[in-house]
Amino acid sequence: MDARVDALASFGFAKGDAHVLRNAGAVVTDDVLRSLVLSQRLLGTRSVFVVAHTECGLRTIVDEELARQLAWETGHTPPFAFGAFADLEEHVRAQVETVQGCRWLLHVDDVRGFICDVSDGSLQPVE
């Protein structure tokens, strides 16, 4: 979701080369999986790259605290988790595993994780 990250340029892709799904924290949500299923089954994509970035704001919050604050301000508790995390590499690994475990995806043999350094745009593979 971060505007400092140019996902296509990071991988040397041109417009139209990849489907880019962006959200806060590179969290593989049900909606991300829904979009991946559609991308693979209807449009023939085969590879999935999960890309998180340095300086991610979700590393600085606690889900429960933010939910309590919102409930206090609005009178309604959010029906979703925000996806906060502490360890960036572990977070990427977990998201890759979520994609690989999706039974409706046709292609899970090329699911890779990366961390993008927002200071210089470099990519670090996450094993």
Backbone hydrogen bonds, N-H to C=O, Kabsch-Sander energy under -0.5 kcal/mol:
donor,donor_aa,acceptor,acceptor_aa,energy
5,V,2,D,-1.7
6,D,4,R,-0.6
7,A,5,V,-0.9
10,S,6,D,-2.5
11,F,7,A,-1.0
11,F,8,L,-0.7
12,G,9,A,-1.1
13,F,8,L,-2.8
17,D,14,A,-2.4
20,V,18,A,-0.6
21,L,19,H,-0.6
22,R,20,V,-0.6
26,A,23,N,-1.6
27,V,24,A,-0.7
29,T,27,V,-1.5
33,L,29,T,-2.3
34,R,30,D,-2.5
35,S,31,D,-2.2
36,L,32,V,-2.5
37,V,33,L,-2.6
38,L,34,R,-2.1
39,S,35,S,-2.6
40,Q,36,L,-2.7
41,R,37,V,-2.8
42,L,38,L,-2.4
43,L,38,L,-0.8
43,L,39,S,-1.0
44,G,40,Q,-1.1
45,T,39,S,-1.6
48,V,110,D,-2.5
50,V,48,V,-0.5
50,V,112,R,-3.1
51,V,49,F,-0.6
52,A,50,V,-0.5
52,A,114,F,-2.2
54,T,116,C,-2.3
56,C,53,H,-0.7
59,R,56,C,-1.6
60,T,57,G,-1.7
66,L,62,V,-2.3
67,A,63,D,-2.6
68,R,64,E,-2.5
69,Q,65,E,-2.3
70,L,66,L,-2.5
71,A,67,A,-2.4
72,W,68,R,-2.4
73,E,69,Q,-2.5
74,T,70,L,-2.7
75,G,71,A,-2.4
76,H,70,L,-0.5
85,F,58,L,-1.3
88,L,86,A,-0.7
91,H,87,D,-2.3
92,V,88,L,-2.3
93,R,89,E,-2.5
94,A,90,E,-2.4
95,Q,91,H,-2.1
96,V,92,V,-2.5
97,E,93,R,-2.4
98,T,94,A,-1.8
99,V,95,Q,-2.1
100,Q,96,V,-2.7
101,G,97,E,-1.7
102,C,99,V,-1.7
103,R,101,G,-0.7
105,L,102,C,-1.3
108,V,106,L,-0.5
112,R,48,V,-2.7
112,R,110,D,-0.6
113,G,126,V,-0.6
114,F,50,V,-2.7
115,I,124,Q,-2.2
116,C,52,A,-2.9
117,D,115,I,-0.5
117,D,122,S,-2.8
118,V,116,C,-0.8
120,D,117,D,-0.9
121,G,117,D,-2.9
124,Q,115,I,-2.6
126,V,113,G,-2.6
127,E,125,P,-0.6
